[in-house]
Amino acid sequence: MSLVYHAQAVVIRLLTWLYDLLQLGAVFDAFLKVVMRVTELDVVPDFIIRRGIRLLLKIRLQSMAGSLEQQLERKMAFVQELKCLPVAVQTAAANEQHYEVPTEYFVLVLGRHLKYSSCLYNNPGEGLNEAERNMLALCCARARLADGQSVLELGCGWGSMSLFMAQAFPNSSITAVSNSSTQREFIQRRARDLDVRNLTVITADMVDFQAPSTYDRIVSIEMFEHMKNYAELMRRISTWLKPGGALFVHIFCHKSNPYHFEVKDESDWMARYFFSGGTMPSLDLLLYFQQHLALQQQWWVNGCHYSRTLEAWLVNQDKFRKAIMPIFAQTYGRDEALKWFVYWRLFYLACSELFNYNGGEEWGVGHYLFMKPAAAAASKAA
């Protein structure tokens, strides 16, 4: 073990030296490519992978460093760039990377509610199922949901929030929007099994989605990270809300610096395979897009909750490996099944380390409640 640990330390020092010398140049890029090829063989211990991930996170933070003036200049440039982009980009790639993977896989890996987003652990003894319910209930409370409302969920995943809302508020009308036909079919089957009758599921791409009605509440759980032009998105959402209605948003974010998920080199593995076209918002990013909706309240959820969620998914993936491998063989091809089993493990490991970095105070989850002015207030302002 001491020999392995020493070898690992040498690799980490070498990575650090290459970074300092080459600033992620061609040699460092080639080195990472070799590391990934070895990792795909499923022979690298997790503790070595975790050390490498922490190094890459350190590199990421170094690239975002600078004076407060420099950071603010970058952020304002980022805000202006978003206003010039489409509402979303590479949606087909993002859909293929996650949401068209057979649902059977996620049934094995996720918790009882199939919540594919951060959960909330209120105490050390809670498991994944309890943590799912905790976050779902918290989101309902912070969205100020009440029985009898009309509610639209944008980006509903496998229906965890929509089904939870439909059951918790039986006199409400819930409409869920998914960009995946397989998700829609699954949610509809589950709704029938649960005898849920107040839920409608729509399949649509958020780039050109137009809501069929107006709503008292709009809820979005980890969908905004797939978006770009928040100015236009917020404008559209405002037209889908009734006067006095509210938008609740749950997003993962960095505490201060937003950035795109872009494939610039081999270190951008996440953008290449799991988050094409994605955005890492900063905690305050949405506050720059209040032309149509006004922020009422904002919250921060420590990233350790998300890290613990991802660790639970990783445990389940390993636990059900024998059942998952045939699913991956069917999805990616028999020759690629092992590689993608490793890639999904790396995805969970990388995200867990990211959200656990600096005690969960670097990356975490932002909650926001935006309100549309009531008709009287709007006319008075005009």
N, C-alpha and C positions, 0 to 999 in steps of 0.2 A: 504493500500500500504506500509506503514511504517513497518507493521508487516511482510509482505512478504519480504521486502528488508532486514530486520533484520535476518530472517530465512536464506535467501540466503547468507548473510555475514557469518553466523555461519557455513553453509555448506562449504563455501570456506575456512574458517579458519581451519575446520576439515580436509579437503583435504590436505591443506598445512602441517598441523601437522602430518598427516599420512605419507605423503611423506618424511618429514624430519626424522621421526622416523623409517620408514620401508624401505625407498629407493625403493619404488614400490615392496614391498614384497607381500606375500600371502594375508595378511589382506587387504592391499590397493587394490589388484587385485580383491578380493571378493567384496569390497565396490563399486568399479567401475562397477562390474557386476550388482549389485543391482540397481545402478544409471541408467544403460542402460535399465534395465527391466522396470523401472518406466518411463523413457523417451519414450520408445516404445509406451506407452499408449497415447501419444500426449497430456499430461497434464502439462508439464513443460514449463513455459514461456521462450521465446527466450532470455530475458536478463539474466536469470540464466544460460542457456546453454552457452551463450557467455562468461560469467565469468568463467565457468568451462573450456571452450576451452582455454581461455587465460592462465589459470593456467597450463594446460597441455603443452602449448607452452613454458611457463616459465621453466617447468621441462625439456623439450626437450633441450632448450638452456643451462640449467645448466649441462646437460649430455655432451654437446659439449664444455664446458668451459675447460680452461687450459692455460698453457703458450703457446706462439707462437711456441716454439720448440715442445711441445706435440701435438698441432694441426697439425703441418706440418708432424710429424711422422705418425699420424693417416691418414692424407690425402695420403701420399706416400704409406702406407700399403693398403689403399683403391684402389689406382691406380693399384698396383700390383695384388690385388685380382681380379679386373675387367678383367685384361688380361688373367686370368686363367679360366674365366667363359664362358659359351656359349654366343652367341650374344644376346639372350634373354631367360628368364625363365618364366614359368607359363603363356604363351601367351593365352592359351585356357581360363584360369580363367579371365584374363584381358578382353578378348573379350566378355565373358559372362556377366561380371559385367557392362559393358558400351554399347558395340557396337551391341549387339543382343537384347537389350531392344527395343521394337517397336519404329520405327521412329516417329510415331504419337506423342509420348511423347515429343521428342525433338523439333518437330515442334511447340508445344505449349510453351515450356520453352525458347528455344533459340531465337535469333533475326532473321531477314528476310533472312540473308545469311546462317543461321544454323552454325555459327562459334562456335565450341565447344572448345574454347581456349581463352586466354586473348584478350580482346579488348582494344582500346585506346581512352580515353576521352580527346579531345583537349580543351574542355571548359566545365564549369559546366552545361550548358543548354542542352548538347547533350544527346540523348537517346541511347538505345542499338543498334539500326539499324545503326546510324551514327558512333558509336564507332566501330562496326564490320568493316565497310567500311574503317575507318581511319587506323586500324591495317593492313587490307589486302593491302591497298595502300602503307603503310610504308614498309611492307615486300617485296612488288614488287620492290620498290625503292632501298632498302638495298640489295636485291638479284641481282641488276643491270640487271633486265629483260628488254628485248627489243623485238619489233615485229620481227618475223621471226626466233626466237630461237626454239630449241627443249628443252622441259622442262619435268623433271620427279619429281613428288611429292610423297614422301614416307610417308605413313600414312595420308590419305586424309580426314578422318572423313566423314562428309556428303557432302563433295565437296565444301566447302566454298572457299578455296584458288584456287582449280583447276578451278572451274567455273568462278571465278573472273579473273584469268589469261587468261582463254580461251576467255572471252569477251573483256578484255582490250587489248589483243594482238591476233587479229583474224588471223594473218598470222603465228602464232606460232603453234607448235604441242605439245599438252599437254598430258602427260601420268600420270595417278593417280593410286597409289597402296593402296588398302584397305585390311584389314584382315577380312572383314565382307561382306558376300554375300548380306545381306539386304541393307547395305550402297551402294554397287555397283548398285543394282537395282534401288534404290532411285535416285542416281546421274544420271544414264542413263535416267530415266524418266524426271528429271528436265532439263537435257541437251536438250532433245527433245522439252520440253515446251518452252525453251529459244532460240530454233533454234541454239544451239551450236553444231558445226560439227567438231571442231578441238580438241576434247577430247576423249581419250580412257581410260577406267577404268579396272584395273586388280585386281582380288582377289588373295591374296597370303599372306603367313606368312613370316615375315621378317627374321625368323630364316634360311629359306632355299631359299629365293627369289633371283632370278638371273634376272637382267634387260635384256630385249629383244634387247636393242640397246645401243648406247652411246649418251650423251646429252650435250648441252651447259650449262645447269643449272640443278641442283638438289635442291629441296626445301623440308624442313621437318619442320612441325609445330607441336610441342608438341608430337613427336613420340619418340625422343631419351630418354625420361624419362621412357619408357617401355623397354629400352635396357640395356645391361650389358657390354659386351666386345666391348668397343668403338674402341680399336685398330683394331680388325678384321672388325668391321662395317665400319670404315673409309677406311680401305684397300679396301674393296669391293666397296664402293662408288667411290673411285678413279678410279677403272676399268670401272665404268659406265659413267665417265665423259670424254669428249673430251679434248685433250691437251689445256690448257688455260681456261678450263671450271671452274665453281664455284659452291660451295655448300653453301646454306644459311640455317642456323639452328635457330629455335625459340624454346627455352626451358624455363620452369620455373626452378628456382634454388634458393639455399641459397647463401648468399653473400660470404661465405668462407668455409663452412663445408659440404661435401657430406655425404650422408648416404643412406642405403637401407631401403625400406619399408618392415619391417619384423614383423611377429606376435610373439611377446615375451610375452605379457601380455594383459590385457583388455584395456590398454591405447592405444594399437596399432589397434584401431578400423578401421582406414582408410586403413591400409594394409590388414586387414581381409576381408573387404567388398567391397572396391572400387579400390585398387591399388596393388593387389597381384603381386609380382615379380617386383615392380617398383623401380625406383632410384630417389633420390633427388640429382641432381648434385650440385656442387658448381659452382660459376660463372666462375672460372678458370679451371674447370675439363677437358674440351675438349682440352685445351692448352697442356695437357700432351700426346696427341695422334696426333701429327703432322708429323708422319713418311712419310705419303703419300700425305697429303694435308697441305698447309701452311696458317695460319691465316693472313688475310689481314686487317680485321677490326672487332671490338667488341663493343657492345652497352649494356647498362643497361636500362631497363624499370621499373620504380618504381612500386612496388607491389600494390599500391593503385588502379591502373587501373584494375588489375585483381580482386581485392576486389570489386570494383564497378560493374564489370561484373557479378560476382557471386551473388551480391545483386539483380541485375536485374533478373537473373534466378530464384532466390528465390521468388521475387515478382510475376513472371509469374507462378511459381508452385502454389502459394497460390491462385492466380487469377483464375486459371483453374482447381482447385481441383476437381470439379464435373466431369469434362471430364477426368481427370487423374486417378481417383480411379478405373473406369472400366478397364483401360489399365493395371494398376498394378494387379488387380484381375486376369486378363487373363495371365499376365506374371508370377506372383509369387504365385497365388492361392488366393481364396477369403479370407481365414483366415489370410493371410500374407500381404494383400494389405495395411492396415493401417500402419503396422510396416515399410514397405518399403517406404511408403509416408513420414514417419518420418525420415527414414534413408537418403533419398535423400535430405530432408531439412537439416539434420545434415551435410551432405556432403557439401552443399553450405555454411552453416554457418561456419563450421570448416575451409574450404578453404578461405573464406572471411576474417575470423579473422587472419588466418596465413599470408595472403598477406598484411593485413592492419597493422600487428604488427610493432611497432617501426616506424610508419609513412611510411610503405612500403619500408624501407631501409634494412630489414632483409631478407625477401624472396621477389623475384620479377621475372622478365623475362630477360633472356639473349639472345641477337642476335649476330650471328657470320657469317662472310663471309670467307670461306676457298677457296683457289685457287689451281688447279692442274697445275704444271709447264707446260709451253708450250714445244713443242717437242725440240726446239732449246736449251732452257734453261736446259731441262732435260739432253740432250746429252752432253752439256757443263759441267754440274755438274758431270756427269759420267766420 
